[in-house]
Amino acid sequence: MMSKVFESVKQGLTEAIEFSKGKTDKAIAHEFTPIDVKEIRNKVNMSQLE
C-alpha cells in the first residue's frame, strides 16, 4: 500500500518539476471560475451568518 502512495506522490512531483521547466505537453490545466456566493445564499435562503 505504502509503495503505491509513494509512487503516486513521486510521479506527481516529477510532473510538477517538468511543468515548472516549461514541459507542458503532459500537463492537464484546470481553469476555475469564481462562484457567486451571494447568489447561492439567496437561492437557498441563507444569510452570511448561517
matplotlib code that plots the C-alpha trace (Angstrom):
import matplotlib.pyplot as plt

x = [0.0, 2.7, 4.7, 1.7, 1.2, 4.9, 4.9, 1.9, 3.5, 6.8, 5.1, 3.2, 6.3, 8.2, 5.4, 5.3, 9.1, 8.7, 5.9, 7.9, 10.6, 8.1, 7.4, 3.6, 2.9, 1.6, 0.0, -3.7, -4.6, -7.9, -9.4, -11.7, -14.3, -15.2, -18.5, -21.1, -21.6, -24.1, -26.3, -26.1, -27.0, -30.0, -31.2, -31.0, -32.4, -29.4, -27.6, -23.8, -24.0, -25.9]
y = [0.0, 2.5, 1.9, 2.8, 6.0, 6.8, 6.1, 8.3, 11.2, 10.7, 10.8, 14.0, 15.7, 14.7, 16.1, 19.3, 19.7, 19.1, 21.6, 24.2, 23.8, 24.5, 21.0, 21.2, 18.5, 16.1, 18.7, 19.0, 22.5, 23.1, 26.6, 27.6, 30.4, 32.4, 31.5, 34.0, 33.1, 35.8, 34.4, 30.9, 32.1, 33.9, 30.7, 28.7, 31.5, 31.7, 34.6, 35.0, 34.0, 30.8]
z = [0.0, 1.0, -2.1, -4.3, -2.4, -2.7, -6.4, -6.9, -4.9, -6.7, -10.1, -9.2, -8.0, -11.2, -13.3, -11.3, -11.9, -15.6, -15.8, -14.0, -16.6, -19.3, -20.4, -20.5, -23.1, -20.5, -18.3, -17.7, -16.8, -15.0, -15.1, -12.3, -12.5, -9.4, -7.8, -6.7, -3.1, -2.5, -5.3, -3.9, -0.4, -1.9, -3.7, -0.5, 1.7, 4.0, 5.4, 5.7, 9.4, 8.6]

ax = plt.figure().add_subplot(projection="3d")
ax.plot(x, y, z, "-o")
ax.set_aspect("equal")
plt.show()
